[in-house]
C-alpha cells in the first residue's frame, strides 16, 4: 500500500475524491490555512503510485503530488 501526498492550489475546493480515490486531510485538526490544502490518498497494492501521481498532477486543482517515502526505523 502506498500513500500519495497532494497539495491543492490556493482556493481550490476540498475534494472528497480524486481520480476515484478517497481524499483524506493530511492535517485534519490544523488551524493554519496553509495546512488546510494538504491531503493524502491511500492506494491499494494493485495501483501504480507513479502513474497516479502523474495523473493527479494533470488535474487542475492539484498543485503538487508525490509518493510518501516509507517510514524509516529510528
Steps between C-alpha positions, in 0.01 A plus 500: 500500500632845409400844618486792260534848648334784312476876541218687334532838334391793715125541482437153356198326653578216738412178320369180657632300203760546226537255213261270687714487817392626842680821600579544869625817672867465587464737797134464606533706819721775362398859556748647255344560160821392323466147638137486393603435138699179570335160451585132476376217281562142613547280197430128493792271412370439147537869404817646349580798724717677241221485241249637750737786588540586131122501453445711812747765386294536182183589693437875525455514878821313592814713547730221621481122530761248609534151643561514874836337576487194723554553872855433608596322819640723775 
